Each structure stands twice: as structure tokens, then as C-alpha cells.
Amino acid sequence: MNRIYIILAFLLVSASSFAQTSEDATVELSATVQVTPPRITLQWKRNSFYTPSYYIYKKTKTATAWSTSIAMLPSTDSTFVDSLVVADSAYEYQVLAYVGSTVDASGYIYAGIRNPAIHNRGTLLLIVDSTFTDSCKTEIARMMSDLSGDGWQIIRHDFARTTTDAAIKAVITNDNATNTNVKAVLLLGHVAVPYSGDLNPDGHPDHLGAWPADVYYGVIPSTWTDATINDVSAGYPANRNIPGDGKWDQTTIPSASILQVSRIDFNDMPAFSATEVQMMRSYLNKDHTYKMDSLVMRHRGIISDNFGFFSGEAFAANSWRNFAPMVSKDSLTVVGSSLIISSLAASTYQWAYGCGGGTFTSAGGIGNTTDFASNPINGIFTMIFGSYLGDWNVQNNFLRAPLCSSTPALTSCWAGRPNWFLHHMALGENIGYGALLTQNNSGVLYGPSNYGAKWVHVALMGDLSLRTDYIKPPTNFVVTTAFHKGATLSWTASPDPAVIGYYVYRADSAYGYFKRLNSTMITATTWVDFSGTSSLKYYMVRPVKLQSTPSGTYYNLGVGVTDSATVSYGPLDVAAIVPAINLSVFPNPAQNNLNVVVSVDVPAVATMYMINETGQKFNAATKQLNAGDNHYSVNIANMPPGVYSLIVNTGQNTTVKKWVKL
């Protein structure tokens, strides 16, 4: 029998054990950037409790290992300037504070200079509890439009609550095998809750057994068994796990999860006067309002730490480490015991963290589920930690309670065992991206991982697609057509004065892949689609804003507005059109291979080559470009380190993109 016994006196001691407060276990990072010359300046709050040396590491977003340290700074320093960067790119940094040979604090930031917009986020599988198929029909349809407008392709399945987790997983597995770029699973309602393992990450012997394990839906391929665990010691019957009972054996995820997973579930929450259907409607309404940038919400964080250091673990470090890159270290408010709910009732905070000794329905120094039912919760992203409450599939569960509020609390996670890492959100990633990183993190890439790393209980409550920054959409979007004249698109500009332009997209289905039509951003509020295959077309326009955050700048795309029409195209005079070129490269910096995407409006022949700072030419080639995105991979392993320019010339237009060879 595979049991995991936790004795509190021998809990895993983090490297931060010398720190005085949970905040001392973190390096609170932010960044300022400049375009010319390109420069990223990291900044942090110096630690006042000890005198560490700061080691700085750097990598690309998708790299699975850090470089050797690029700098070592004394305790008196609180800034680092990185000049080996290029504009229109972003870099991930790790800053570790060493006292001797011990890491006593850590910080992470994804910092960039005009980081490119994310146009396509992949395919999202929307798994709907059929309880809501009709009762929330309008709200679900609107959510699907919002998801599509944010770059997701959607495949929807509706299941009865009696459908087993194995049957649902089989459908997800098939979708992943038969569709391209499947990235996420959003569970809407009380669809089957997988249970797995023999674990008690909160350390209580009466809580040892199977826990809810939504990550089961994201681990593909994998083998999950129900044959070895035989443990009925738990005080709560749902945690008891015996062979053949439909609860899985695995405590650690059997392989890396490949899909983001989250759940919006209001089942069995009688502390709230509203019905389950009413709470679902309320949630989907406030979710939409937030994505339309129609909420008055201050970008700041609030923290209530009622544990401090707990046998060497700094649970509340999840707040300082994650919040600083998103709202800045100077926009964090620390409140005492029993004040966080009243503070959220009185004012708005985008991020909130609270921890304290817990039950299924409460956390010491925070409150209980009834407090959430009787107070407005003016926050978007909540992180909570305490015993028992991370086991969320129980009546009036405290972790799910913020989402039941009629005010705009939209996500919740059990952050402390293990630690969560969400810093990519500061440059436009969705919260599901950070949840997936957290589920797969063993402590090698991001540390300290804390107790329970890679266990099956790590879960996100709420809409995984949510981001930190949204833009008011354009209005009055209309598509008009005429025989053999294509389609003319027009719209009223976004009321956001910081919008700098628009991208236009076209799809063959309402929730399918929307292909970008303009390779470069336009500032006009009209567009003519003059080429394609005559048929029913779906069009979308999205506003663009150069968003500034405490992690730098990025091109932020608002949720798109859509219209459709049956389009008839006439003959196209390609020779009369000057192809506009959009050029992107990744990763940047690169070491062995550089991926290049060249986007053009119409077919063209182009010469491509690279030059270094002395003008030496590399990798010259002639390419036939098709309309749309053209993908190439260039072997750069033997090129000397330094700054290079990639040049693409069609004879009519020339585009240059700088990149760095490590």
C-alpha cells in the first residue's frame, strides 16, 4: 500500500529557513525598459534581514533550463541592467539571493520590450455540464464568443453529470489526437470530478487518501490505474481509496500535463442564497464584464499572512513573488488578521492572497464561507492557503467561495503546497499558462517548489483564459458584400484612447481558426478583403494597445468583435499589390536554431539573409512566400555569439528584425 505520511515536525524545509518573514523568502522583481538602445533594467527590494549576494539567470520563455548566471551582485545592489536584448522580444529572469551557499530567496520575471502580441492561443475544449446547456444558453454562447475573440479555437462537448471521468477523458484524448494545437480544457459546471492518489498535502493524518485531481484531464498520454491503493483511514469518505472504486492510484502526475485545465463549479454551496444556475449566470456575466474592460479595478495586490514561517515554509511568499512583477512591489498592501475580506469589500484589488489554519469552510485570520456570502469581494485573482480547504469538492468549500460572490472574483487556487508561478501574466499570458507550469514544476525550473510538487491535487478554480489587461472593444462592426467585390469591413474605434491600431481576421467557422489578414497593424477603421474562396466567412477585428506593466511593455490585443457574411471574390490582380511584410523570430536569444515566421498579404519572392554588426552576411536564401504565415527554421549553431539582423526583401519592401545569438 502506497501511503504518504506527513509529520509536521519534519516537513520539507525550504531554503528560505533563515528569513524572518515570508516576504524575506522572495526577490520582488519589476523591470523598466527602453527601446533605443535596447535595455531591460531589473529592480528589486533589498532584503533588510540578511545580506545576500544576488545571482541572475536568464532564458527564453520556452527553455527548460536556466543559463549559467549572467551576473553576481552584492547585497547593496538592487538593480541589474541587461543590454544583451533586442526590442520586440521578451526574456525570463531568475534572481536568487544566496547567503553563503544557501538560496534564501527567489524571484522570477518575464520582462520584455514591446513583446509581440499573441494572436492565436490554441484550441480550447469546452466541457459543459448539461445542467447548464439550456439554463445558461445565452451566457455560454457569449463566453464562447469572448474566448474566440481572444484567440482560442473552441470545441464544445456537453455531458450529463453521470458521465464518468474516464469517458470524458477518452473524448479529450481523441480531440487532442485529431485536432491541431489543443492547449486547454475548461470544465463548466459539476462534470465528473476525478479523484486520485494517497496524499495529504496539508499534513493531517485524517485527510490522507484520494484528492480531487482535475489535472487528470490534462495529462495525455498517460496510464492511470485503479488497482493498488487501499486506504480507508480518511475521516471524509470521498478521500477513501480502494482498488476498483473509480478513484485513481497516482499521487504524482504520471507524466507532464500538456493541457491547461480549470473548472467553474458552484455545486453544493448552500451558504449562498442563489441557486447553482444563478451563480453560474452571475459568474459568466462578471467574467464577460471584466474581459470587456468594463470593471473599475485597481492593479494592486492585498496580502494577509496568518502563518508566517511554518517549519521553514513561507506560504505567503506566493503573493510577493507573483504580485510584484504584475502590479509592482510598491502596490502591495499587507493587512492583519481578519481584515482581508472587509478590505476587499471596501475597495478593489486585482490580486489577493490569504493564508491561515484551515478547515473545509474557513481559514484562520481570513474568514469563512459565510463571510464571502455576506460581503462583496472586489478582487479578480485570489490565492488562498490553509488545511483541508484545498480539497475543494465538498459542501461550502472555502476555496470556491470567492467565485460564488456576485462581485467579480474570478479565479482561486490553493497556493502554498506547492508554490505557484504566474509571472508570465504580466506580459499577456493567461492564468491557465501559469497553472500548467505550476503543475509540471518539480522545483528544478522554479524554486522553491515547496511540498507537494507535481502532485495530482494542484488545480485552478475559474476561467483559465483570464488575463491581467483588457481593452474596450470597437463597436458597430459591420461586414458588407457585393458580387465579385469581396467584403468591406467597417467599425467604430475603441473608446480606449491608448489604442494604436487594429488587426483583422477571417475564419471559415464561428469558433474556428481566425487567420490574420493584415500582416502589419492598421490605424484605419475599415478594411477590404479582396481575395479568398467564395463562401460564408466570419470576420473579426481586435484593438491593439502598447501595454506598460511592471515587467516592461507588450502589444496587448483586446477581445475581438465579429460579424459574418457570404462573400463572393472576383479576379485578383496580384501584380498591382505591394506585399506588406511582418517578420517575427523565436526564441530570442537563440543558441542552435532560430524559428522565423514571415507573413505577407499576397504571394511574393523574397531574399532572406542575416548580417552581424560588422556587416558580415550569413544564411542567404531565396524563398517563395505564400499569402499568410511562412515558417522556417534556420540552423545557427555555428554562428558566433552576438547581435544579428535578419533581413527579408521582396524587391518592393524590406523588413529587418534584430536577434541575439548566445
N, C-alpha and C positions, 0 to 999 in steps of 0.2 A: 504494500500500500504506500502510495507516494504522498506523504504529508509534509507540510511546511510549518514548523513550529517557530514562533517568534517569541523570544524572551526579551522584554523591553530593556533590561539592563545590558543586553548585548546587541542592540540594534546597530546596523551598519553605520559607522561613524564617518561623516563626510570630512573632506579635507579642510573644512571651514571651522573645525572644532575650537580654534583659538580665538575666534571672533567673539565680540561682546554682544552684538545684536544680529538679527537676521540680515539687516541691511549691510553689515560688515562682510557678509559672505558673497557680496556682489560687487562687480565693477559696473557702475551705472553709466552706460555709454550713450553718447549722442555724437552727431557729426555736423560740420559745416563744409560746404563745397564751393568751388569756383570752377568756371569753365576755362578761362584763359589766364595763365597756363593751367591745365587740369590739375586739380588738387583736392584731396579729401583730408580734412583735419578731424581726427578723433579727439573727443574730450570726455573726461570722466571726473567724478567726485573723488577727491583724495581721501583715503581711509585715515580716520583720526585715531583708531585704536591701536594700530601697529604700523610698522614702516616697511612695506613690502617693496620688492622690485617688480616692475610690470613687464611682462613678456607679451609681445604682439605677434599674432599669426594671421595669415591671410589665405583665402582660397576663393575659387569660383563658387557660384551658388550650388551647382550640382556635384561638385567634387566630394568624394567620400573620405578624404583625409586632409589634414592641415599641412601647410608647408612647414619647413623649419622656421623658427622665429625670425621675423624680419627686423625686429628691434628689441632692445632691452633697456628699460628706463628706470631711473632711481625713484624712490618714494616721493621725492619733491616734485616730480613731473606729473602733469595731469592732461597733457596734450601730446599728440603724435601727428605729424604731417606726412602723408603718403603722396609723393609726386609721381610714382610709377603707376599712373592711372590714365585713362582716356575718358573723354566725355561720351555721353550716350551709353554708359555702362554702369554696372554695379559690382561690388565686391563684398565678400563676407569676411568679417574680422572676429577673432577671438582674442580677448585680453585676459591673461591670467596673472594674478597677484601672488607672488612667491614670497614666503618668509623662509629663508634657507632653501631647503629642497622640497618644501611643502607648499602645495597650492592652497591658499587660504581664501581666495575669492575668484570669481569668474564673471565675464561679461561677454555678450555677443551682440553684433550689429550687422545688418545688411545695409551698406551705405552706397549711394550712387550719385552720379551727376547726370541728370536728365535720363534716368533709366527708361528704356523703351517701354511703350505701352504693351499690355498683354491683351491681344485681340482674341485669341482662342484658348479657352481654359480646358477643353476636352469634353468628353461625353459623360453626362451625369445620369445615373439610373435612379429614377424616382419611384420608390416603392411605397404605394399608398394603401393604408388600411381602408378597406371598403366601407367601413363605418362612415367615412367622410366623402365617399365618391359622389354622392348626391347632396349631402347636407352642407358640404363646403365646396360645391362645384365651382362657384364663381371665384372664390378666393384661391383655390388651387390653380385654376386657369390663369389667374393674374400672376401667381407665383411662377408658373411655368414661363410666362411672357417675360417676367423680370430675369429669370435665370438665362433664358435665351438671349435677352438683351445685354447680359453681362458676359457673353462669350461661351456659354455652355450649350452643347447639343444634348437633347433630352430624349431618353427612352423611358416610358412610363409603364408600370405594371401595378394593377390593383389586386390585392389579396384579402381574403377573409382572415379574421384573427385566428381562426383554427388552423390555417396553413402552417406547416412546420417550418422551423428554421432551415432544415435540410432541403426541403422543397424550394424555398425561396433562394437558398444558396445555389441550387442547381440552375435556376434561371439566371442569376447573376453571373455564374461561371460561363454559361452559354453566351450571354450578351458580351462578356469580355472577349470570348474567343471569336465571335462573329462580327464584331464592330471595332472600328479603329479608335484608338486614343481614349479608351474608357478610363476615367480618372476618379469617379466618386460614386457613392451610394448614399442617397438621402432617404431615411426612413421616416415616413409621415404617418404618425399615429402609433397604435399599440400592435404593430406587426410582431411576429414571433420574436421573443427575446431569447437569444442563445445563452446558456449557462455553461461554464467550463471551469475545470481545474480543482485544485485542493489548496486554497490560498486564503490568507487573511492579512492583506497589506496594512490594515490598521492595527495589527498586533494583538487582537483579542482572541483568546482560545475558543470562545463560544461563537466566533464568526469565521471559523475555519471550514472551508468547503468550496463549492462552486459559486462563482460570482457572475453577474451579467457580463456578457462578452460580445458586444456588437462588432468588435474587431474581426470576429469570425467571418463576417460577410466580406471583409476586405482582403483576407489572406488567400490568394489564388496563385498557383495551385498549392494545395496542402493536404495533409492527411490528418483528419480529426477522428479520434477514436472514442468509444464509449464502452470500455472493457476492463479497465484496471483500477480506477479509483473506487474505493469502498469506504466512505467516511460519512457517518451519520451523527457526528458529535455536535454539529452546529445547533444553536438554540433556535434559529429561524429555519423552518422546514425547507424553504426554497434553496438553502445552501447545501443541503444534504445531497450527496452524490454517490450513487451506487451503479454498478455495471448494468447497462441496458435500459437506463431510465430516461434517455434522451438528453442527458447532460454530458458534456464532453470531458475528456480526461485532462486536456492540456492546460497547464498553468502558465507556461511561457508560449508565446505565439510560435507555431511550428516552423514558420518561415516568414520572411519580411512581408508585411502587409503592402499591397500595391495600390489599394484604393482608399481614398478618403471616405470615412463613414461618420455620419452623425444621425441623431434621432430627435424628432419633435414629438413628444409623448406626454399627454395630460391624463392618462389613465389613473384612476383610483386616487384622486386628490380632493376629497370631500371637504377639506379645510376651506376651500374656495367656494363661494356661493354659486358660481357659474357652473354650467354643465360642461362635460368634456367637449362637446361640439362648440359651445360658446367660447371656451378657452382657445380652441383651435382657430376659430374665426378671428378672435381678438389677436392671437399671435400673428397670423398671416397678414392681418391689417397693419399691425405695427411694423412688421418686417418690411412690407411694401413702403410704408411711410418713410422709414429710415433709408431705404435704397433710393427713394426719390429726393433725398436731401431735404426733407420737409420737417425734420425734428430740430428743435433748438437743443443742441448737445455740445457741451464744452469738452474739448480734447484735453482731459486731465484724468488723473487716477486717484483713488482713495484706498487706504490700506488700514486694516485692523488686525494686528498680530497679537493673538492671545496665547501663543505658545512660546515665542522667543526661541532660544536654542533648546532643543529637546533631544537629549542624549547625543548631541553633535549634529542633529539635522536642523536645517534652517528652512522650515516650510515656507515662510513668508518671503524668502528670497525670490520666489516665483514672481512676486509683484515688482520689486525694484529692478530685477534683471530684465523683465519683459516690458515694463511700462516705460522705462527711461528712453529707449530708442524710439518709442511711438509718441509719447507726449512730452518728453524731456524730464530730466531729474528735478527740475525746478517747478514742475507742475504736479507734484505728488503731495497729497495730504494724508497725514497719519492721524488716526483718531483712536481714542481709548476704548475700553471695554463698553459694549452695548450702545455704541454711538453710530455705527456704520449704517444701520437701516434708517435711523432718523436723519442722518446726513444725506442719504440717497433720496429720502422723501422730501427734503427741503431744497435740494439743488441737484444739478446734473453732473455726472462724471461718465466719461466714455468707458473707463475701466475701473473695476472694483475687485479687491481681494480681501477675504476674511478667513481666519482660521481660529480654531479653539476646540476644546474637548467636545466630542460629538456623540449624538445618538442618530437614529434613522431620521429624526424630525427636528434636530436642533444642532447648534454649535455654540459652545461656551463663549461668551463675550460678543456673539453676533446676534443670536436670537433664535426663534423657532419658526416653523412653517406658518403658524397663525400670524406672526408678525409680518411676513410677506403678504399674507392675505388682507391685512388691515392697513397697509402702508403702500403708497406709490413707490416704485423702485426706478428711479431716474438714472439708470445706467444701461449700457449696451452689453458689454462683455463682463461676466462675473467669473471669478475663480474662488473656490471655496475648499476648505480642507478641515476634516475632523473625523473621528472614528465613526464607523457604521454608515455614515451618510453617502459614502462613495458607492455603496451597494444600492443603486438608485431605483430598482424595480419593487418598491414597497409603498404602502399607503402613506400619503402625505410626505413623501421624501423631500428632505431639505434641499438637496442639490437641484432638483427640478422646480422647486417652489418659485424662484425668481421669474422663471419663464411663464408661470401662471398669472403673474401680475398683469393688470390691464395697461400698465405703463411699460415703456419699451426695453425691458430686459430681454435679450435675445439669445444669449448663449451662456452656458455654465459648464465648468469642468472641475474635477477633483484634483487640485494641483498641490502636490507635496510628496506623494509616493506613487509614481516618480515625479520629478520636476518636469515642467512644460517649457517648450522653447517656441516662441511665437514671433520673434523679431523680424521675420521676413514681411510681416503685415505692414510695416512702416513704409514699404515701397510697393504696395499694391497687391500683395498676395492675400488670398482668402484664409480664414481661420482654419479651414479643413487641411490646408497645406501644413500648418504647424502641428495640428493634431496627428497627422500621419508621421511627421518627423519624430514627434514625441513617442508614438507607439513603437517605432523601429529603433529608437536610440538606446544603445547599450551602455552609454557613458564614454565611449571612445571618441565620438564626434562632438558631443555636447556634454559638459560636465559641470557640477556633479549630477549624475542621473538620479541619484537617491534610490532608496529602497523600492523594489517593485518594477524596475526597468524591464521592459519587454514582456510584462505580464499581460494577461488577457483582459484585465479589468479597465484598462485605460480607454476612456470614452468621452465623446463630446455631445452635450445636450444642446439642441438648437440647430439653426441653419448653417451648415458648413460653408456656404458660399459667401458669407458675410465678410466685408472688408472694412477698413477704418475710414476711408474717404469716398464720398459720393458727390455727384454733380447734379444740379437741377437739369432735367432733360429739356430738349427742344419740344415745341408743341406744333400743332396743326400740320403734321406730316401727311402729305398727300402725294400719291403716285397717279399721274395721268398718262394715257397712252393714245396712240393713233396708229393706223395701219402702216407697217413698214417704217415707223418712226421711233421705235424703241419705247423707252419710258422716260418721262420727265419727273424728277423728284423735287419737291419744294417743302420748306418748313420754316417755322418762326424760330428765331435764335433762342438759345437757352438764356434765361434771365440771369444766370451767373455771370458777372462782369469779367471774371478771370478766364472764361472760356476763350481759347485761342484758335479754335477751328473744329473741323468735323471729319469723321470717316464715314464712308458709305459702304454698305454691304448688300449682298444678294444671296438668296438661298432658293432651293427647289422645294423645300417643305418648311412648315411653320416653325419646327423646332430642330431643324437640321443644321448643317454646317453653313454658316454665313461667310461667304468669300468676300474679302475686302476688294472693292472696285477701284478706289483711288490709292495708288501706292504712296503718294505724299498727301499730307493733310491739306484740306481746303478751308478757306475762310468764308466762302460764299454760302448762301442758304438754298442753293439749287444745284442739281446735278442731272446730267443726261446720260442714260445708259443706252449706248448705241450699238452694242454687239452682244450676241448670245444666241441661244437656241429658243425659238419662239415657243412659249408655254406659259403656264401660271408661275409667276415669280413672287417671292417675298423679299421686301426691301427693309433695310434698317439704317438709321443714322444715329451716330453716337458722338456726343460732345467730348472735347479734349481740353485738359487743363494741365499746365505745368505745376504740379503739386509740390509744395515745400513741406517737409516734415523734419523732425529732429534727427533723421537719418539721411538727409540730402534732398534730392529732387527726383521726381519721376513723372512721366506722362500718364496721367490718370484719365481713364475712359469712363464716362458716365454710362448708366444703363440705357440701352438704345430704345428708340421708338420705332414702330413697324407699321407697314401697310403692304397690301398685296394687289396684284393686277395681272391680267392675262396680257402678255407682251408679244408684239409682232415686230421682228427686226428686219430691216432692209439690207441691201448690199453695203459692205463696209469698205471704204477707201482707206486701207491701211497706210498707204504711202503718204497720205496727207496728215497723218497724226505723228507728232513728235513724242516718242515714248518717254514718260516720266519714270525715273529710276528710284527705287527705295532699296537701301542696302543695309543689311544687319549681319553681324558676326557673333559667334559664341563658341566656346566660352571666351571670355576676355578678362584677364590674360589667359593665354593658351600655351600649352607645352608641346604636345605631339601632333594634334590635329586641330584645324580651325574649320568650323562649320560656317558656311556662307549662304545667305539667302538673298537672292536678287529678285526684286518684284518690279514688274513692268506692266503698263496698261495694255500694250499691244506687242505682238512678236517683234523681235529685233535681234540683230547680230551684234555681239559686244566683244571687245578685247578686255581681258582682265589680267592684272599683274599687281605685284607688291613692290614697294620701294622702302628702303630703310632711310634713316635721317641723313645719310651721305649721298642718297640718290641711286644706290645700287639696286638693280631690278631682280626680282625673284618670281618664279612660278607663272610666267606669261602664258596665256592661253586664249583661244578664240572660242566663244560659246554662242550657241543658238538659244536665245531666250524665248520661252513661251509666255503668253499672257498669263499674269498671275505670279505665283511664287516659284522660283527656280532654286533648288537646293544642291549645294556642292560641299564636299569635304576635301580639304587640302592638307597634305602631309607637310608639316613644318618642323618635324623633329630635328632636322639637320641645319636649320637656320640659326644664326647667332642670336642670343638674347638681345632685346632692345625694343624700341618703338618703331612700328611699321605703319605704312599707309596702304590699304587695299584700294585700287583704282579700277572702276568699271566705266568704259567709254563705248557708247553706241554710235559715235560719229556725230550725233546731234546733241547728246547730253553726256556729261561726265559727273560721276559721283565718287566721293572719297570717304573712306571710313578708317579711322586710326584704331590700332590694336596693339597689344603688348605681348611679346614672346618672352616667356620665362626661361 
